[in-house]
Amino acid sequence: MEYDVLIVSLAAFFAGFIDAIVGGGGLIQVPIMFLVFPQMPVSVVIGTNRSASFVGTLMAGYQYAKSTPYYVESSVFCRNNSSTFFIFLCVLCALPLRLCGKK
């Protein structure tokens, strides 16, 4: 009971190490969290794991953005295309709802 946080922290460190190399660190961390905290709801365990994954991905993206050059011309082209695709996707997803009479 006293070493629960230590066990989960070591598992999280190991899972992050594996996740950085090959991916799938959640496959290590989630089962250990279920073993250490069996009384916790499943949604809390999965949400905790997703939070850790989000922060890790955010930091990796930040480090990558810091280390690569930024080209304005290519980003404007990509932004315009992705915005157009996003609008198309929203209209495509909303169309069946409109046809069924739902708002």
N, C-alpha and C positions, 0 to 999 in steps of 0.2 A: 504494500500500500504506500509506503514511504518513497519507494523508488520508481513509482509509476511515471513521473515526469522525466526522470533520467532515462528510463527505458525508451519512452516515446521520443525523446530528444535524440538519442543515439540512433534509433530507427529512422527518424526524419533526416538526420545527417547522412546515413548510409543510403537512404532512398534518394536524396538529392544528388549524391555522388553517382549513383547508378543512372538516375534520370538525365544527368548532364552528359553521360557517356553514350548510353544507348536508348534512353527513354524508358518509360514504364515504372518509374519510382513509386507510383501510387500502388502498384501491385505488391509492394513490400510494406508500405506504410499503413495501408488500410487494414489488412489482416492483423497486424500487431496492435493497432488501436482497438480493434474489436476484442482481441485477447486481453489487453490491459484494462480496458474500460467496457466490460460487457453490459453494464447498466445503462450506458448512453444510448439514445435513440440512433437509428441508422442514419437519419438525415443529418444529425449533428456530426457524426463521424465522417460522412462523405463531404459535408460542407467544410469541415476543418481541413480535410485533405485538399479540396478544391481551392481553398484560400491559400494554402501553402504553395500549390502549383501556380496560382495566379501571380503571387508575389515573385516566385522564382522566374516565371516567364517574363514578367515586367522588368525585372532587373537584367535578365539576359538581353532583352530588346534594347534597354537603355545602354548597356555596355556595347552592343553591336552598333547602335546608332552613333555612339561616341567615336567608335573606331573606324567608321567608313565615311568617305566623302559624300556630300549631299549635292546632287545635281538638280537645279531648279527646273530645267527644261523637261527632263524625264518625269519629274514628280507632277508637273502640271498636266502632262499628257495622261498619266496614270490616274490622277484625281478625277479628270473629266470623264474618263472611261468608266471608272468605278462608280461615280455618281450616277451616270446614265444607267449602268447595270443595276444599281440599287433601286432607282426609281422604277425601272422595268420590273424588277423582282417584286416590289411592293404592289404594283398594279396587278401583276400576275397572281399574287396571293390574295388580293382583295377581290378580284373578279368573281370567284365562286361564291363568296359571301354575299356580294351584291345580287348575283343571280338567284340565290336562295331567299332573298328578301331580308337578310340580316345586315345590321349596320356595323 
